[in-house]
């Protein structure tokens, strides 16, 4: 009596080539994965270095723009040592102040409006209240120091004198 049993796969049979091909594909896929992971890690390190460098030198453009202003201030100080003409010194400092304001504006920094505006605690810092006839309560009537905003963020609030109600 003979039983017909299915033949067991032989490693040397026709499927052996398919298994070897799959093993080769798997090895190649693993190699590609490792290379991709290494490239990604290198990219992360390079990006981190570039970011840190950008942060370290982020002020360089502003500094380059400020240096000519400093040169003008130093010239004015030197001129003040040699001259007694107060009006020309005042004029020189006024021009230097305008140069600084223009420079700040070119970097997105603007002066906060004060005199005659309604007091706004988000941009104004009230340092004093005064009775001022004919002026509505809560109106800014004087500025002790200017405030500045960079785009939509307050860099420094304006210190102001506010009219109080009477």
C-alpha positions in Angstrom: 0.0 0.0 0.0 1.4 3.3 -1.0 0.3 6.6 0.2 0.7 9.6 -1.9 2.1 12.3 0.4 3.0 15.7 -0.9 6.7 16.1 -1.4 8.4 18.3 1.1 10.1 21.4 -0.3 13.7 20.8 -1.0 16.1 23.7 -0.3 17.8 22.8 -3.5 14.5 22.9 -5.4 13.0 25.6 -7.6 11.8 27.9 -4.6 15.4 28.2 -3.3 16.2 30.9 -5.9 13.1 32.9 -4.9 14.1 32.8 -1.2 17.6 34.0 -2.0 16.2 36.8 -4.1 14.0 37.9 -1.3 16.9 37.8 1.2 18.9 39.9 -1.2 16.1 42.4 -1.5 15.7 42.5 2.2 19.4 43.2 2.7 19.2 45.9 0.1 16.2 47.5 1.8 17.9 47.4 5.2 21.0 49.0 3.7 18.8 51.8 2.1 17.0 52.3 5.4 20.3 52.7 7.3 21.7 55.1 4.7 18.5 57.2 4.8 18.6 57.3 8.6 22.2 58.4 8.5 21.4 61.1 5.9 18.5 62.3 8.1 20.8 62.5 11.2 23.4 64.4 9.2 20.7 66.8 8.0 19.5 67.4 11.5 23.0 68.1 12.8 23.7 70.5 9.9 20.4 72.3 10.4 21.1 72.6 14.1 24.5 74.1 13.5 23.2 76.5 10.9 20.4 77.6 13.2 22.8 78.1 16.1 25.1 80.2 13.9 22.2 82.2 12.6 21.1 82.9 16.2 24.6 83.8 17.3 25.0 86.4 14.4 21.4 87.5 14.0 22.2 91.1 15.1 25.0 91.6 12.5 22.8 93.6 10.0 21.6 95.9 12.8 25.1 96.4 14.0 26.4 97.2 10.5 23.7 99.8 10.2 24.4 101.3 13.7 28.1 101.7 13.2 27.8 104.8 10.9 25.5 106.4 13.5 28.1 105.8 16.2 30.7 107.3 13.9 28.5 110.5 13.7 28.1 110.6 17.5 31.8 110.3 18.0 32.4 113.1 15.4 29.9 115.3 17.3 31.7 114.7 20.6 35.0 115.5 18.9 33.4 118.7 17.4 32.0 119.7 20.8 35.5 119.6 22.3 36.7 122.0 19.6 33.7 124.3 19.2 31.5 126.5 21.4 28.8 126.9 18.8 25.9 125.2 20.6 23.4 125.6 17.7 25.6 123.6 15.3 26.1 120.9 17.9 22.3 120.8 18.5 21.8 120.5 14.8 24.3 117.7 14.5 22.7 115.8 17.3 19.2 116.4 15.8 20.5 114.9 12.5 22.0 111.9 14.3 18.7 111.3 16.1 16.9 111.4 12.8 19.4 109.0 11.4 18.8 106.6 14.3 15.0 106.8 13.9 15.3 106.1 10.1 17.5 103.1 10.9 15.1 101.8 13.5 12.2 102.2 11.0 14.2 100.3 8.3 14.4 97.4 10.8 10.7 97.4 11.5 10.9 99.4 14.8 8.4 102.3 15.0 7.7 104.9 17.6 4.5 104.5 19.6 2.1 107.4 19.2 1.5 109.4 22.4 0.5 113.0 22.7 -3.2 113.6 22.2 -4.0 109.9 21.9 -6.2 107.9 24.3 -4.2 106.1 27.0 -3.7 102.5 26.0 -2.1 100.3 28.8 -0.8 97.8 26.2 1.6 100.5 24.7 1.7 103.2 27.4 3.0 103.3 30.9 1.4 106.0 32.9 3.9 107.6 35.2 1.8 110.6 36.3 -1.8 112.0 36.1 -2.5 115.7 35.8 -5.5 117.9 35.9 -5.6 119.6 32.5 -8.5 121.9 31.8 -10.3 121.2 28.5 -8.7 117.7 28.0 -10.7 114.6 28.4 -9.8 112.1 31.1 -7.5 109.3 29.8 -5.9 111.4 27.1 -2.1 111.4 26.9 -0.9 115.0 27.5 2.9 114.5 27.8 5.7 112.0 27.1 8.5 111.3 29.5 10.2 108.7 27.2 9.2 107.4 23.8 8.0 103.9 23.4 8.8 101.6 20.5 7.2 98.6 18.8 8.8 96.0 16.6 6.2 95.0 14.0 3.3 94.1 16.4 5.3 93.6 19.6 6.0 96.3 22.1 9.8 96.7 22.7 9.4 99.4 25.3 6.1 101.1 26.3 6.0 104.9 26.2 6.1 106.5 29.6 3.4 109.1 29.5 1.5 111.7 31.5 -2.3 111.2 31.4 -5.1 113.7 32.0 -7.3 112.8 34.9 -10.9 113.5 35.1 -12.1 116.3 37.3 
